[in-house]
Amino acid sequence: MEAHTGDRLLTHGRTVGQHDQVAEIVEVLGDGGGPPYRLRFEDGHESIRSPGPDSVVQHGTEDSGR
């Protein structure tokens, strides 16, 4: 997994009724774009995570205004 500051991390819900989570990657802490990442969630809180196989990086999409 490789990410850059400004990309988004989508983590799929793992159980029925659990929604997907989307967070902005505000800092890449690993070597070469690898995890862990400092994330900012839609509600404003931040955390550091090393995403698992239920996550995908969304690189600068057209609808993100870049």
PyMOL Python script that loads the backbone (N, CA, C, O; Angstrom):
from pymol import cmd

cmd.read_pdbstr("""\
ATOM      1  N   MET A   1       0.857  -1.171   0.000  1.00  0.00           N
ATOM      2  CA  MET A   1       0.000   0.000   0.000  1.00  0.00           C
ATOM      3  C   MET A   1       0.899   1.229   0.000  1.00  0.00           C
ATOM      4  O   MET A   1       1.843   1.324   0.785  1.00  0.00           O
ATOM      5  N   GLU A   2       0.594   2.166  -0.890  1.00  0.00           N
ATOM      6  CA  GLU A   2       1.350   3.408  -0.983  1.00  0.00           C
ATOM      7  C   GLU A   2       0.390   4.578  -1.042  1.00  0.00           C
ATOM      8  O   GLU A   2      -0.593   4.552  -1.783  1.00  0.00           O
ATOM      9  N   ALA A   3       0.680   5.607  -0.255  1.00  0.00           N
ATOM     10  CA  ALA A   3      -0.190   6.779  -0.204  1.00  0.00           C
ATOM     11  C   ALA A   3       0.652   8.035  -0.111  1.00  0.00           C
ATOM     12  O   ALA A   3       1.851   7.992   0.166  1.00  0.00           O
ATOM     13  N   HIS A   4      -0.014   9.159  -0.354  1.00  0.00           N
ATOM     14  CA  HIS A   4       0.611  10.468  -0.263  1.00  0.00           C
ATOM     15  C   HIS A   4      -0.303  11.382   0.533  1.00  0.00           C
ATOM     16  O   HIS A   4      -1.508  11.147   0.611  1.00  0.00           O
ATOM     17  N   THR A   5       0.265  12.419   1.122  1.00  0.00           N
ATOM     18  CA  THR A   5      -0.534  13.395   1.843  1.00  0.00           C
ATOM     19  C   THR A   5      -1.623  13.933   0.915  1.00  0.00           C
ATOM     20  O   THR A   5      -1.354  14.291  -0.232  1.00  0.00           O
ATOM     21  N   GLY A   6      -2.842  13.985   1.420  1.00  0.00           N
ATOM     22  CA  GLY A   6      -3.977  14.460   0.632  1.00  0.00           C
ATOM     23  C   GLY A   6      -4.817  13.346   0.030  1.00  0.00           C
ATOM     24  O   GLY A   6      -5.960  13.580  -0.363  1.00  0.00           O
ATOM     25  N   ASP A   7      -4.263  12.121  -0.049  1.00  0.00           N
ATOM     26  CA  ASP A   7      -5.061  10.985  -0.501  1.00  0.00           C
ATOM     27  C   ASP A   7      -6.097  10.664   0.564  1.00  0.00           C
ATOM     28  O   ASP A   7      -6.038  11.172   1.684  1.00  0.00           O
ATOM     29  N   ARG A   8      -7.039   9.819   0.199  1.00  0.00           N
ATOM     30  CA  ARG A   8      -8.067   9.382   1.145  1.00  0.00           C
ATOM     31  C   ARG A   8      -7.919   7.886   1.392  1.00  0.00           C
ATOM     32  O   ARG A   8      -7.541   7.127   0.501  1.00  0.00           O
ATOM     33  N   LEU A   9      -8.226   7.480   2.626  1.00  0.00           N
ATOM     34  CA  LEU A   9      -8.214   6.069   2.984  1.00  0.00           C
ATOM     35  C   LEU A   9      -9.651   5.635   3.228  1.00  0.00           C
ATOM     36  O   LEU A   9     -10.331   6.171   4.103  1.00  0.00           O
ATOM     37  N   LEU A  10     -10.107   4.662   2.451  1.00  0.00           N
ATOM     38  CA  LEU A  10     -11.446   4.100   2.598  1.00  0.00           C
ATOM     39  C   LEU A  10     -11.319   2.754   3.296  1.00  0.00           C
ATOM     40  O   LEU A  10     -10.646   1.850   2.800  1.00  0.00           O
ATOM     41  N   THR A  11     -11.964   2.627   4.443  1.00  0.00           N
ATOM     42  CA  THR A  11     -11.969   1.370   5.195  1.00  0.00           C
ATOM     43  C   THR A  11     -13.388   0.825   5.176  1.00  0.00           C
ATOM     44  O   THR A  11     -14.314   1.460   5.680  1.00  0.00           O
ATOM     45  N   HIS A  12     -13.549  -0.349   4.594  1.00  0.00           N
ATOM     46  CA  HIS A  12     -14.867  -0.971   4.472  1.00  0.00           C
ATOM     47  C   HIS A  12     -15.332  -1.515   5.815  1.00  0.00           C
ATOM     48  O   HIS A  12     -14.537  -2.041   6.595  1.00  0.00           O
ATOM     49  N   GLY A  13     -16.645  -1.381   6.077  1.00  0.00           N
ATOM     50  CA  GLY A  13     -17.229  -1.969   7.277  1.00  0.00           C
ATOM     51  C   GLY A  13     -17.084  -3.485   7.219  1.00  0.00           C
ATOM     52  O   GLY A  13     -17.246  -4.093   6.161  1.00  0.00           O
ATOM     53  N   ARG A  14     -16.780  -4.087   8.361  1.00  0.00           N
ATOM     54  CA  ARG A  14     -16.523  -5.531   8.374  1.00  0.00           C
ATOM     55  C   ARG A  14     -17.702  -6.363   8.842  1.00  0.00           C
ATOM     56  O   ARG A  14     -17.679  -7.590   8.745  1.00  0.00           O
ATOM     57  N   THR A  15     -18.737  -5.698   9.351  1.00  0.00           N
ATOM     58  CA  THR A  15     -19.921  -6.435   9.792  1.00  0.00           C
ATOM     59  C   THR A  15     -21.165  -5.780   9.204  1.00  0.00           C
ATOM     60  O   THR A  15     -21.134  -4.622   8.787  1.00  0.00           O
ATOM     61  N   VAL A  16     -22.239  -6.523   9.178  1.00  0.00           N
ATOM     62  CA  VAL A  16     -23.505  -5.991   8.656  1.00  0.00           C
ATOM     63  C   VAL A  16     -23.910  -4.786   9.487  1.00  0.00           C
ATOM     64  O   VAL A  16     -23.914  -4.843  10.717  1.00  0.00           O
ATOM     65  N   GLY A  17     -24.252  -3.694   8.813  1.00  0.00           N
ATOM     66  CA  GLY A  17     -24.677  -2.481   9.490  1.00  0.00           C
ATOM     67  C   GLY A  17     -23.547  -1.523   9.818  1.00  0.00           C
ATOM     68  O   GLY A  17     -23.803  -0.376  10.186  1.00  0.00           O
ATOM     69  N   GLN A  18     -22.307  -1.963   9.693  1.00  0.00           N
ATOM     70  CA  GLN A  18     -21.174  -1.066   9.941  1.00  0.00           C
ATOM     71  C   GLN A  18     -20.832  -0.337   8.651  1.00  0.00           C
ATOM     72  O   GLN A  18     -20.572  -0.974   7.630  1.00  0.00           O
ATOM     73  N   HIS A  19     -20.830   0.975   8.686  1.00  0.00           N
ATOM     74  CA  HIS A  19     -20.591   1.789   7.499  1.00  0.00           C
ATOM     75  C   HIS A  19     -19.104   1.877   7.179  1.00  0.00           C
ATOM     76  O   HIS A  19     -18.248   1.686   8.043  1.00  0.00           O
ATOM     77  N   ASP A  20     -18.823   2.172   5.916  1.00  0.00           N
ATOM     78  CA  ASP A  20     -17.447   2.437   5.510  1.00  0.00           C
ATOM     79  C   ASP A  20     -16.987   3.736   6.166  1.00  0.00           C
ATOM     80  O   ASP A  20     -17.791   4.632   6.423  1.00  0.00           O
ATOM     81  N   GLN A  21     -15.682   3.827   6.435  1.00  0.00           N
ATOM     82  CA  GLN A  21     -15.093   5.044   6.986  1.00  0.00           C
ATOM     83  C   GLN A  21     -14.168   5.642   5.943  1.00  0.00           C
ATOM     84  O   GLN A  21     -13.421   4.924   5.278  1.00  0.00           O
ATOM     85  N   VAL A  22     -14.219   6.957   5.803  1.00  0.00           N
ATOM     86  CA  VAL A  22     -13.335   7.665   4.888  1.00  0.00           C
ATOM     87  C   VAL A  22     -12.550   8.676   5.700  1.00  0.00           C
ATOM     88  O   VAL A  22     -13.119   9.415   6.504  1.00  0.00           O
ATOM     89  N   ALA A  23     -11.239   8.708   5.489  1.00  0.00           N
ATOM     90  CA  ALA A  23     -10.381   9.658   6.197  1.00  0.00           C
ATOM     91  C   ALA A  23      -9.362  10.234   5.227  1.00  0.00           C
ATOM     92  O   ALA A  23      -8.944   9.570   4.279  1.00  0.00           O
ATOM     93  N   GLU A  24      -8.970  11.473   5.474  1.00  0.00           N
ATOM     94  CA  GLU A  24      -7.918  12.101   4.684  1.00  0.00           C
ATOM     95  C   GLU A  24      -6.570  11.752   5.298  1.00  0.00           C
ATOM     96  O   GLU A  24      -6.407  11.794   6.517  1.00  0.00           O
ATOM     97  N   ILE A  25      -5.617  11.413   4.462  1.00  0.00           N
ATOM     98  CA  ILE A  25      -4.261  11.135   4.937  1.00  0.00           C
ATOM     99  C   ILE A  25      -3.553  12.476   5.064  1.00  0.00           C
ATOM    100  O   ILE A  25      -3.288  13.143   4.064  1.00  0.00           O
ATOM    101  N   VAL A  26      -3.244  12.872   6.306  1.00  0.00           N
ATOM    102  CA  VAL A  26      -2.608  14.161   6.539  1.00  0.00           C
ATOM    103  C   VAL A  26      -1.106  14.040   6.734  1.00  0.00           C
ATOM    104  O   VAL A  26      -0.390  15.040   6.674  1.00  0.00           O
ATOM    105  N   GLU A  27      -0.614  12.805   6.971  1.00  0.00           N
ATOM    106  CA  GLU A  27       0.820  12.588   7.099  1.00  0.00           C
ATOM    107  C   GLU A  27       1.127  11.118   6.850  1.00  0.00           C
ATOM    108  O   GLU A  27       0.442  10.232   7.361  1.00  0.00           O
ATOM    109  N   VAL A  28       2.160  10.874   6.063  1.00  0.00           N
ATOM    110  CA  VAL A  28       2.632   9.514   5.812  1.00  0.00           C
ATOM    111  C   VAL A  28       3.844   9.296   6.708  1.00  0.00           C
ATOM    112  O   VAL A  28       4.840  10.009   6.587  1.00  0.00           O
ATOM    113  N   LEU A  29       3.767   8.318   7.602  1.00  0.00           N
ATOM    114  CA  LEU A  29       4.820   8.087   8.584  1.00  0.00           C
ATOM    115  C   LEU A  29       5.760   6.951   8.200  1.00  0.00           C
ATOM    116  O   LEU A  29       6.826   6.812   8.800  1.00  0.00           O
ATOM    117  N   GLY A  30       5.392   6.135   7.213  1.00  0.00           N
ATOM    118  CA  GLY A  30       6.219   5.015   6.801  1.00  0.00           C
ATOM    119  C   GLY A  30       7.151   5.392   5.656  1.00  0.00           C
ATOM    120  O   GLY A  30       7.031   6.466   5.067  1.00  0.00           O
ATOM    121  N   ASP A  31       8.064   4.505   5.357  1.00  0.00           N
ATOM    122  CA  ASP A  31       9.005   4.712   4.261  1.00  0.00           C
ATOM    123  C   ASP A  31       8.328   4.498   2.915  1.00  0.00           C
ATOM    124  O   ASP A  31       7.512   3.589   2.765  1.00  0.00           O
ATOM    125  N   GLY A  32       8.665   5.332   1.939  1.00  0.00           N
ATOM    126  CA  GLY A  32       8.183   5.146   0.578  1.00  0.00           C
ATOM    127  C   GLY A  32       6.683   5.192   0.410  1.00  0.00           C
ATOM    128  O   GLY A  32       6.144   4.540  -0.484  1.00  0.00           O
ATOM    129  N   GLY A  33       5.997   5.947   1.249  1.00  0.00           N
ATOM    130  CA  GLY A  33       4.547   6.061   1.141  1.00  0.00           C
ATOM    131  C   GLY A  33       3.782   4.978   1.870  1.00  0.00           C
ATOM    132  O   GLY A  33       2.559   4.898   1.760  1.00  0.00           O
ATOM    133  N   GLY A  34       4.485   4.149   2.610  1.00  0.00           N
ATOM    134  CA  GLY A  34       3.838   3.054   3.328  1.00  0.00           C
ATOM    135  C   GLY A  34       3.293   3.479   4.682  1.00  0.00           C
ATOM    136  O   GLY A  34       3.595   4.568   5.169  1.00  0.00           O
ATOM    137  N   PRO A  35       2.483   2.609   5.288  1.00  0.00           N
ATOM    138  CA  PRO A  35       1.911   2.899   6.594  1.00  0.00           C
ATOM    139  C   PRO A  35       2.996   2.895   7.676  1.00  0.00           C
ATOM    140  O   PRO A  35       4.089   2.366   7.471  1.00  0.00           O
ATOM    141  N   PRO A  36       2.683   3.486   8.817  1.00  0.00           N
ATOM    142  CA  PRO A  36       1.385   4.008   9.256  1.00  0.00           C
ATOM    143  C   PRO A  36       1.108   5.400   8.686  1.00  0.00           C
ATOM    144  O   PRO A  36       1.996   6.093   8.187  1.00  0.00           O
ATOM    145  N   TYR A  37      -0.187   5.776   8.788  1.00  0.00           N
ATOM    146  CA  TYR A  37      -0.640   7.067   8.302  1.00  0.00           C
ATOM    147  C   TYR A  37      -1.335   7.824   9.431  1.00  0.00           C
ATOM    148  O   TYR A  37      -2.023   7.229  10.261  1.00  0.00           O
ATOM    149  N   ARG A  38      -1.146   9.151   9.450  1.00  0.00           N
ATOM    150  CA  ARG A  38      -1.941   9.998  10.338  1.00  0.00           C
ATOM    151  C   ARG A  38      -3.177  10.383   9.536  1.00  0.00           C
ATOM    152  O   ARG A  38      -3.066  10.943   8.445  1.00  0.00           O
ATOM    153  N   LEU A  39      -4.348  10.086  10.074  1.00  0.00           N
ATOM    154  CA  LEU A  39      -5.613  10.275   9.372  1.00  0.00           C
ATOM    155  C   LEU A  39      -6.474  11.325  10.055  1.00  0.00           C
ATOM    156  O   LEU A  39      -6.467  11.445  11.280  1.00  0.00           O
ATOM    157  N   ARG A  40      -7.220  12.088   9.251  1.00  0.00           N
ATOM    158  CA  ARG A  40      -8.231  13.010   9.783  1.00  0.00           C
ATOM    159  C   ARG A  40      -9.580  12.565   9.241  1.00  0.00           C
ATOM    160  O   ARG A  40      -9.794  12.497   8.031  1.00  0.00           O
ATOM    161  N   PHE A  41     -10.483  12.265  10.165  1.00  0.00           N
ATOM    162  CA  PHE A  41     -11.799  11.781   9.795  1.00  0.00           C
ATOM    163  C   PHE A  41     -12.765  12.932   9.579  1.00  0.00           C
ATOM    164  O   PHE A  41     -12.482  14.073   9.946  1.00  0.00           O
ATOM    165  N   GLU A  42     -13.912  12.622   8.978  1.00  0.00           N
ATOM    166  CA  GLU A  42     -14.903  13.640   8.629  1.00  0.00           C
ATOM    167  C   GLU A  42     -15.394  14.435   9.835  1.00  0.00           C
ATOM    168  O   GLU A  42     -15.788  15.592   9.689  1.00  0.00           O
ATOM    169  N   ASP A  43     -15.376  13.833  11.018  1.00  0.00           N
ATOM    170  CA  ASP A  43     -15.834  14.545  12.216  1.00  0.00           C
ATOM    171  C   ASP A  43     -14.722  15.373  12.860  1.00  0.00           C
ATOM    172  O   ASP A  43     -14.941  16.015  13.887  1.00  0.00           O
ATOM    173  N   GLY A  44     -13.518  15.358  12.252  1.00  0.00           N
ATOM    174  CA  GLY A  44     -12.414  16.187  12.725  1.00  0.00           C
ATOM    175  C   GLY A  44     -11.388  15.491  13.592  1.00  0.00           C
ATOM    176  O   GLY A  44     -10.299  16.025  13.801  1.00  0.00           O
ATOM    177  N   HIS A  45     -11.708  14.299  14.109  1.00  0.00           N
ATOM    178  CA  HIS A  45     -10.713  13.654  14.957  1.00  0.00           C
ATOM    179  C   HIS A  45      -9.603  13.035  14.111  1.00  0.00           C
ATOM    180  O   HIS A  45      -9.801  12.718  12.938  1.00  0.00           O
ATOM    181  N   GLU A  46      -8.436  12.870  14.725  1.00  0.00           N
ATOM    182  CA  GLU A  46      -7.278  12.311  14.040  1.00  0.00           C
ATOM    183  C   GLU A  46      -6.788  11.077  14.776  1.00  0.00           C
ATOM    184  O   GLU A  46      -6.946  10.956  15.991  1.00  0.00           O
ATOM    185  N   SER A  47      -6.189  10.160  14.021  1.00  0.00           N
ATOM    186  CA  SER A  47      -5.580   8.981  14.615  1.00  0.00           C
ATOM    187  C   SER A  47      -4.463   8.490  13.700  1.00  0.00           C
ATOM    188  O   SER A  47      -4.360   8.904  12.545  1.00  0.00           O
ATOM    189  N   ILE A  48      -3.643   7.618  14.226  1.00  0.00           N
ATOM    190  CA  ILE A  48      -2.582   6.989  13.445  1.00  0.00           C
ATOM    191  C   ILE A  48      -2.967   5.533  13.260  1.00  0.00           C
ATOM    192  O   ILE A  48      -3.289   4.837  14.224  1.00  0.00           O
ATOM    193  N   ARG A  49      -2.931   5.075  12.009  1.00  0.00           N
ATOM    194  CA  ARG A  49      -3.333   3.700  11.712  1.00  0.00           C
ATOM    195  C   ARG A  49      -2.421   3.064  10.674  1.00  0.00           C
ATOM    196  O   ARG A  49      -1.866   3.730   9.800  1.00  0.00           O
ATOM    197  N   SER A  50      -2.291   1.773  10.802  1.00  0.00           N
ATOM    198  CA  SER A  50      -1.703   0.941   9.754  1.00  0.00           C
ATOM    199  C   SER A  50      -2.846   0.116   9.193  1.00  0.00           C
ATOM    200  O   SER A  50      -3.246  -0.875   9.802  1.00  0.00           O
ATOM    201  N   PRO A  51      -3.382   0.507   8.038  1.00  0.00           N
ATOM    202  CA  PRO A  51      -4.588  -0.131   7.519  1.00  0.00           C
ATOM    203  C   PRO A  51      -4.370  -1.586   7.141  1.00  0.00           C
ATOM    204  O   PRO A  51      -3.276  -2.000   6.758  1.00  0.00           O
ATOM    205  N   GLY A  52      -5.449  -2.345   7.263  1.00  0.00           N
ATOM    206  CA  GLY A  52      -5.430  -3.759   6.918  1.00  0.00           C
ATOM    207  C   GLY A  52      -5.997  -4.011   5.530  1.00  0.00           C
ATOM    208  O   GLY A  52      -6.178  -3.078   4.747  1.00  0.00           O
ATOM    209  N   PRO A  53      -6.276  -5.276   5.228  1.00  0.00           N
ATOM    210  CA  PRO A  53      -6.756  -5.642   3.891  1.00  0.00           C
ATOM    211  C   PRO A  53      -8.161  -5.143   3.572  1.00  0.00           C
ATOM    212  O   PRO A  53      -8.604  -5.242   2.428  1.00  0.00           O
ATOM    213  N   ASP A  54      -8.865  -4.610   4.565  1.00  0.00           N
ATOM    214  CA  ASP A  54     -10.209  -4.067   4.333  1.00  0.00           C
ATOM    215  C   ASP A  54     -10.167  -2.590   3.955  1.00  0.00           C
ATOM    216  O   ASP A  54     -11.206  -1.930   3.917  1.00  0.00           O
ATOM    217  N   SER A  55      -8.963  -2.063   3.672  1.00  0.00           N
ATOM    218  CA  SER A  55      -8.791  -0.642   3.347  1.00  0.00           C
ATOM    219  C   SER A  55      -8.176  -0.469   1.969  1.00  0.00           C
ATOM    220  O   SER A  55      -7.453  -1.333   1.473  1.00  0.00           O
ATOM    221  N   VAL A  56      -8.488   0.682   1.360  1.00  0.00           N
ATOM    222  CA  VAL A  56      -7.943   1.012   0.044  1.00  0.00           C
ATOM    223  C   VAL A  56      -7.636   2.506   0.014  1.00  0.00           C
ATOM    224  O   VAL A  56      -8.389   3.319   0.549  1.00  0.00           O
ATOM    225  N   VAL A  57      -6.512   2.853  -0.625  1.00  0.00           N
ATOM    226  CA  VAL A  57      -6.137   4.255  -0.782  1.00  0.00           C
ATOM    227  C   VAL A  57      -6.777   4.792  -2.051  1.00  0.00           C
ATOM    228  O   VAL A  57      -6.689   4.174  -3.113  1.00  0.00           O
ATOM    229  N   GLN A  58      -7.422   5.945  -1.934  1.00  0.00           N
ATOM    230  CA  GLN A  58      -8.001   6.630  -3.089  1.00  0.00           C
ATOM    231  C   GLN A  58      -7.084   7.802  -3.405  1.00  0.00           C
ATOM    232  O   GLN A  58      -7.041   8.789  -2.671  1.00  0.00           O
ATOM    233  N   HIS A  59      -6.359   7.681  -4.497  1.00  0.00           N
ATOM    234  CA  HIS A  59      -5.408   8.713  -4.892  1.00  0.00           C
ATOM    235  C   HIS A  59      -6.133   9.847  -5.588  1.00  0.00           C
ATOM    236  O   HIS A  59      -6.951   9.600  -6.475  1.00  0.00           O
ATOM    237  N   GLY A  60      -5.848  11.099  -5.201  1.00  0.00           N
ATOM    238  CA  GLY A  60      -6.339  12.316  -5.830  1.00  0.00           C
ATOM    239  C   GLY A  60      -7.356  12.134  -6.939  1.00  0.00           C
ATOM    240  O   GLY A  60      -6.994  12.174  -8.115  1.00  0.00           O
ATOM    241  N   THR A  61      -8.621  11.936  -6.594  1.00  0.00           N
ATOM    242  CA  THR A  61      -9.670  11.720  -7.573  1.00  0.00           C
ATOM    243  C   THR A  61     -10.104  13.042  -8.195  1.00  0.00           C
ATOM    244  O   THR A  61      -9.883  14.104  -7.612  1.00  0.00           O
ATOM    245  N   GLU A  62     -10.712  12.984  -9.359  1.00  0.00           N
ATOM    246  CA  GLU A  62     -11.153  14.165 -10.080  1.00  0.00           C
ATOM    247  C   GLU A  62     -12.144  14.983  -9.266  1.00  0.00           C
ATOM    248  O   GLU A  62     -12.128  16.211  -9.340  1.00  0.00           O
ATOM    249  N   ASP A  63     -13.008  14.327  -8.489  1.00  0.00           N
ATOM    250  CA  ASP A  63     -14.040  15.054  -7.751  1.00  0.00           C
ATOM    251  C   ASP A  63     -13.514  15.660  -6.457  1.00  0.00           C
ATOM    252  O   ASP A  63     -14.281  16.267  -5.709  1.00  0.00           O
ATOM    253  N   SER A  64     -12.217  15.506  -6.175  1.00  0.00           N
ATOM    254  CA  SER A  64     -11.663  16.067  -4.948  1.00  0.00           C
ATOM    255  C   SER A  64     -11.206  17.499  -5.137  1.00  0.00           C
ATOM    256  O   SER A  64     -10.738  18.129  -4.188  1.00  0.00           O
ATOM    257  N   GLY A  65     -11.337  18.031  -6.367  1.00  0.00           N
ATOM    258  CA  GLY A  65     -10.973  19.411  -6.602  1.00  0.00           C
ATOM    259  C   GLY A  65      -9.523  19.630  -6.960  1.00  0.00           C
ATOM    260  O   GLY A  65      -9.062  20.771  -6.990  1.00  0.00           O
ATOM    261  N   ARG A  66      -8.778  18.545  -7.237  1.00  0.00           N
ATOM    262  CA  ARG A  66      -7.374  18.692  -7.616  1.00  0.00           C
ATOM    263  C   ARG A  66      -7.217  18.668  -9.099  1.00  0.00           C
ATOM    264  O   ARG A  66      -6.099  18.779  -9.603  1.00  0.00           O
TER     265      ARG A  66
END
""", "prot")
cmd.dss("prot")
cmd.show_as("cartoon", "prot")
cmd.util.cbc("prot")
cmd.orient("prot")
